[in-house]
């Protein structure tokens, strides 16, 4: 296959096994090579999956999961469609809940990336109001 084809891993993201394989293949977060193969639709899907995992399966927001959020927001095209904006608002609410819980621990190493995620989603994508 040519270099511009998406890898099978990306095309199989719609099922749980594909999503699990994505995290296994990129345990430190997405690489530049992967980002160059991700389009807006795939980025929105990944953000939705990260949100689903955090809200419904109980996967905590970790530094790696936040790296995925940062990376996928780089790929999103503006203006975003209503579904993507809805996902971004839900992500912002989730980040704010976690930040509130961590405020009593100002030395928590997750606070800086969490604050950055809040700024990116809230300010850059206009979801604060």
Secondary structure, DSSP 8 states (H G I E B T S, - for coil): --TTS--HHHHTTTSHHHHHHHHHHTTT---HHHHTT--HHHHHHHHHHHHHIIIII-----HHHHHHHHHHHHH--SS--HHHHHHHHHHHHHHHHHHHHHTT-TT-THHHHHHHHHHIIIIITT---
